[in-house]
Amino acid sequence: MTIAFDLDDTLYPEIEFVRSAYRAISARYSRPELSAMMDAAPSPREAFDMAACLLGLPDAAPLLRIYREHKPDISLAPEIESTLLELKNRGIALSLITDGRSLTQRNKISALGLDRYFDSNMVFISEETGADKMSGLPFRLTESTAISPPYFYIGDNPAKDFFQPRRMGWKTIMLNGVNRNIHTQDLTLFPPEFHPHAEINSIEELSQMACL
């Protein structure tokens, strides 16, 4: 059996990475009030634009660079750690499939200590593989690396997390974010082929699923 996980908003709340970036920007420009101001903005895009204006910058590019390159202050919740450890101890192959820039995602992986649970050859980042989830490539790479069916994918974003693994015969599970996620989870906005096979409200529920 192989279980692949998404990273952002699945193994940790992505908003915590965003807030970590706000703090890094605030520290870089020695403006301690800036972090809270950015966090109060309606969206990250508006937060960066507002901060660039307050700092007298021509655009938000320098702030986005800090966002992408900073060492984030984020951590795994205890229930995530315990579940990953339990699955690994049961001999289940674990894979990490995430879209994004290599440096940004690697910094998150390091901060979260995910190398304790995922072998280096089972981590697939779109910038490193040359293709994102919608290409299907990271799922094929997982199959070729861990020849251990059945395959499961745990994600949060119906726009791109479930379409390809469903086509490949994987079982897909959506972790509900209780309205805290960056991307919408309103399944009515997506055709059935983008829907997960099942939904859970906590990673801990994986240990209780009969199919696992």
N, C-alpha and C positions, 0 to 999 in steps of 0.2 A: 504494500500500500504506500502511496505517496500523497502527501498533503502539501500543496503550494499555497503560500500566503502573499497577498498584496502587502505593501508597507504602510503608506500614508492613509490614515483614517481606518486602518485595520489593526495593525499592531500597536499603534499609538495615535492620539488625536493630532491631526496635522495642524490644527490651530495653535498647538503648543510650539511647533516649529516656527510658525509665523510670529508668535509673541516673542520667542527667543531672538528672532531676527530684529524685531523692534527694539529689544533691549540692547542688542549689539550695535545697532545704529545710534541709539541714544548715547551709549558709552563712547563710540567712535567720535562723535561730534560734541562730547561733553555737554549734552543737553538733557539732564536727568528727567525733565518733564515730558520729553518727546515720546517716550515709550507709551505712557498712558494715553496721550493724545492720539497716537496712531491706533492704539487698541480700541479707542472709542469711535473711530471712523466707520462708516457703513460697510466698507469692503476693503480688503488689502490694497487693491488698485488705488482707491481713493486715499488710503492711508499714505501710500508712497508719494502720490502727487502732492498731498498736503504737506508732508514733511519736506519734500524738495522745495516747495514754495517758502516755507518757514526758514529753511536753511540758506535760501538765496541761490539755489542751484538751478541751472538752466533746464534740467530734466531730472527724472528719477533714476537714471542709469547707475550712478555711483551707489545709490541705496540698494538697488536690485543686485548689484555685485556683492555687497555685504550679505544680503539675504541668501544668495546662492553659495557663497564661499565661507560663511562663518561656521565655527564649531558650535553646534546647537546645544543648548541646555535642556535636554529632554531625557526621559527615562521610561522604562517599561513599567506598567502597572503590575503589582504582585500576582494578580490572577493570570496575566499574560505569561509572565515568567514561569509560573507553576504549570500552566497548560503546555507550553512548549517543552518544558523539561519532561513532563509525563509522556507526551507523544514521542519524544526522542528516546526515552528509556524503554518504550514499548517496541522499539525497533522500526518505527514508521519513518520512511525517508521524508525529509523536510526540504522544501524548496522555497526560495524567495523570488518573486517576480514583480518588478516595479519599473514604471516608466519615469524617466527624468535624466538629469545630467549626472554623469559619473561622480564628480566631486561632491555635489550636493547630497546625493543618495548615500555615498560611501561615508560621508561625515555623519549622517543620521544613523547608519548601521553601526558605526563605531561608538557613537554616544549611547546607543541603546544596548550595546553589548551583544548584538545578535550573532556574532561569530561563535558564541557558546552553543548555539542551537543549529546554525546553518553552516554546512561545509562550504568552503570557498568555491568549489565547482558547482554548487547548487544555488548560487546567487546570480540572477540575470537582470541586468540594468539596461534599459533600452539604448542609452548612448553607447554602451560597451558592446552590445550584441548587434547594433545597427538597425534594429527594428523594434517597434513597440508591440503592446499586447494585441492590438487589432490586426497585426500581421500574422499572428499565430506562432511566430518563431520562438518566443521564449517558452511556450508550452511544448513545442516539439523538442527544444533543447532539454527541457526537463525530462521528457520521456526517454530521450536517447542517453541521458546521464543516469537517471534512476529507472532502470528497467524493472519497475515494481508496481504494476497495476493492482487495484484500480487507482485512478487519479482523481484528486479533489482540488478545487481552487476556492480559497476563502478571500473575498474582496468586499468592496463597499460601493463601487461606482458602476451602476448598470449601463452607463454610456460606453464602457470599454472593458469591463472586467469579465463578463460572462459569455459574450457572443462566441468567441473563438474556442474556448474550452468546451462549451456545449456542443459545437459542431464536431469536435474531436472525440466526443463520447465521455468527457469528464463529467463528474458531478460538481455542481457549482452551488456555493452557499454565500449569501449576503449577510454581513454583519451590520445590523441596524445601528445607526448613529444617534438616534433620538434627537434629531434636528441640530446636531452639533457639527455635522460633516461639512466639508468645503463644497462637495458636489451633491446635487440633488439625488435622493433615493426614491423619488416618486415614480413608481413603476408604470403608472398610467401614461407617462410621457414617452414610453419606449415600447416597441413591438415585442411580441412574446419571445422571439429568439434572443432578445437581450436580457430576459429575465433570469434570475437564479432559480435553481431547482428548489431551494429551501432558504429560509431566513432564520437567523439567530439573533439574540439580543446581547449575548456575551460570548467571548471566546471559550469560556469555561464549559459552555453547552456542548462543545465538540466532544468532550470526554463522555458525554451521556448519550450521544447519538448511536443508535443501534447499528447503523451502517459502518461505523468506525470500530 
